[in-house]
Amino acid sequence: MVLTPEEMLVTGRSIRDQPNKNGNLLITAPYQAKLTVLETDVEHDYINGKSGYWYKVEYQGTTGFSFGNYIEK
């Protein structure tokens, strides 16, 4: 599912090359950085006790994956 073109990160978030916490770090987006969400519900995961999905995102020309629980409109 594709959301609106821009979402706001609520905390600084890692953008990884795979939709899991073991994926290689591509770039870190700072607090309240704007990014483009390309796809939601890519892969289900549990991080820090939170259940959620990885999103495919683009930030400053880099495309990768970020845990969706930390992204809000």
C-alpha positions in Angstrom: 0.0 0.0 0.0 1.3 3.5 -0.9 0.7 6.3 1.6 1.0 10.1 1.0 4.3 11.1 -0.6 5.8 12.5 2.6 5.8 11.2 6.1 7.5 12.6 9.2 9.9 10.6 11.3 9.1 10.9 14.9 12.7 9.9 16.0 16.0 9.6 14.2 15.6 6.3 12.3 17.9 4.0 10.5 17.3 3.2 6.9 18.5 -0.2 6.0 19.1 -2.3 2.8 16.8 -5.1 4.0 13.4 -5.0 5.9 14.9 -6.2 9.2 17.1 -4.9 12.0 20.1 -6.9 10.7 20.1 -5.2 7.3 23.1 -3.0 6.6 22.7 0.7 7.6 22.4 2.9 4.5 21.7 6.3 6.2 20.2 7.7 9.4 17.4 10.2 9.1 17.4 12.8 11.9 14.5 13.7 14.2 11.5 15.1 12.2 13.1 14.5 8.8 10.8 14.3 5.9 10.9 11.1 3.7 9.0 9.5 0.9 7.1 6.3 1.7 7.1 4.0 -1.3 5.4 1.0 0.2 4.0 -0.1 3.5 3.5 -3.5 5.2 6.7 -4.9 3.5 7.7 -7.3 6.3 6.3 -7.9 9.8 8.7 -7.6 12.8 9.0 -7.0 16.5 11.4 -4.3 17.6 11.8 -3.2 21.3 8.5 -5.1 22.1 6.6 -3.3 19.4 4.8 -5.2 16.6 4.8 -3.5 13.2 5.8 -3.5 9.6 8.8 -2.3 7.7 8.2 0.4 5.1 10.1 0.9 1.9 11.2 4.6 2.0 13.4 7.1 0.2 15.4 9.8 2.0 17.9 12.1 0.3 18.1 9.9 -2.8 18.6 6.7 -0.8 16.0 4.0 -1.0 15.8 1.4 1.8 13.6 0.2 4.7 12.6 1.7 8.0 10.4 0.3 10.8 7.0 1.8 10.3 6.1 2.2 14.0 8.4 5.2 14.1 6.9 7.0 11.1 3.8 9.2 11.3 2.0 11.5 8.9 
